[in-house]
Each structure stands twice: as structure tokens, then as C-alpha cells.
Amino acid sequence: MLKKILVVDDESDICEILSFNLQNEGYEVATALSAEEALKKLSPDYNLILLDVMMGGMSGFRLAERLRKDGNKIPIIFLTAKDTENDMLTGFSVGGDDYISKPFSLKEVSARVRAVLKRTQDEAGNVKEDVLAIDALTIDTLAKEAKVDETVMQLTKTEFEILFLLASNPSRVYSRQQMINAIWQDTPYITERTVDVHITRLRKKLGDRAYYISNRAGFGYKFNICGAP
């Protein structure tokens, strides 16, 4: 079945260009000229959203935040003319999976779309265990669900993969580059700062159990099995 993508941008020319290019890549593509229109069109059979940030009415950031609060974990790639670290951090903090600055090349868009879809699709033969339980944390790799103190965590796919990677090897310290190689291996332009942003967001969602993930200065990140560091 073809992967289905929703392109959301208030510039019709950009929608048309992206739609034409992605259709040539073998995707099924629909477009929306506003966040409000996107909400009406969005359905569970979509696999990814290419989402402009600056639009009249509801912004892309607000739309992403609303989707995540509603429990919708569809992958989101932001498209924006803004290119500052604060904007990138905002994009990740509201649940974005990637961030592309305008003007962009169609090759870059295609590469990132492929990488995000590959990262977020189910890969049933690569799972070592169905359930991983450590202390108050339970990770169900089939349901793609993590619980802490019996409460389901609202994680993006990237956050889930980071948590599973660290929890699966609790005695190991992962450098940022090792984490990029493991989780973003097919995604170009990922920086070590991206890892830090996702870790910060993940620790916030862990709440009182944020100590599960600690930073070893100069080395990287590790999972703590017992107690606060």
C-alpha cells in the first residue's frame, strides 16, 4: 500500500511542487492550505505530515501541539522560512520529528521523508523482546507503548526509540554520535544538539523518573536501573 502524505502550506505553489515531486517518488499525496483545513482532512490512514510553520490562522506549531495533546503520533516534518536554533527547539518540543528550512531542495525533502517514514514504520522482525520491564518502566515493543508507574507515556516514535535503546542496554553509555547512528542512521543533517533536545523532552515526560536517563559529561547518555544518580 502506498504511503500517504499530507502537505500543509498556505502557498499553493509549494503544495503543488511538493505534491508533484512526492507522487513521482511513489507516495499518495493530499494538500491543505491551512491548519484548519488539515484538521478536516487528516485521518488515521495518513503516514506523515509536511507542515509549514508560518500560516494565517493556526500556526504549524499550534497544529502539531494540538495533535500531540490529542494523542496523535503521526510523524511531522516542519517546513519553515525560519532558521534559528530557538525555532528548531520549538519544533521538536511540540512533537516534530524533523525540521527543514526554506528554501529547500526537493532531494533533501525526499531524503528526509524516506528517513522519517523508515524510522516510524513497524519493523516486526527486528524486535528482540516483546516487553522490557525495568523498575517502574515497562516498554511494549509490539504495541509501541511505554509506561512509567503504570501510566502510559505519550511518546513520539523517536522518543520511544531513544528510551528503548538506552533501557535495553542499561550499563552502556551512548555517545550522541552513537545515538544518531542507531536512531537517525538514514537521516541527513542530524546534529548532536538534536539528540540533546529529544533527551530533554523525554526526561520531562518521565516526570519523577527523569533520573532514569543521565548525562555523563564528555561521554553521552545512559539509563540508570536503580534510584536517582
Stockholm file with secondary structure:
# STOCKHOLM 1.0

chainA/1-229         MLKKILVVDDESDICEILSFNLQNEGYEVATALSAEEALKKLSPDYNLILLDVMMGGMSGFRLAERLRKDGNKIPIIFLTAKDTENDMLTGFSVGGDDYISKPFSLKEVSARVRAVLKRTQDEAGNVKEDVLAIDALTIDTLAKEAKVDETVMQLTKTEFEILFLLASNPSRVYSRQQMINAIWQDTPYITERTVDVHITRLRKKLGDRAYYISNRAGFGYKFNICGAP
#=GR chainA/1-229 SS CCCEEEEECSCHHHHHHHHHHHHHTTCEEEEESSHHHHHHHCCTTCCEEEEESSCSSSCHHHHHHHHHHTTCCCCEEEEESCCCHHHHHHHHHTTCSEEEESSCCHHHHHHHHHHHHHHHSCCGGGCSCSEEEETTEEEETTTTEEEETTEECCCCHHHHHHHHHHHHSTTCCBCHHHHHHHHSTTCTTCCHHHHHHHHHHHHHHHGGGGGGEEEETTTEEEECSSSCC
#=GC SS_cons         CCCEEEEECSCHHHHHHHHHHHHHTTCEEEEESSHHHHHHHCCTTCCEEEEESSCSSSCHHHHHHHHHHTTCCCCEEEEESCCCHHHHHHHHHTTCSEEEESSCCHHHHHHHHHHHHHHHSCCGGGCSCSEEEETTEEEETTTTEEEETTEECCCCHHHHHHHHHHHHSTTCCBCHHHHHHHHSTTCTTCCHHHHHHHHHHHHHHHGGGGGGEEEETTTEEEECSSSCC
//
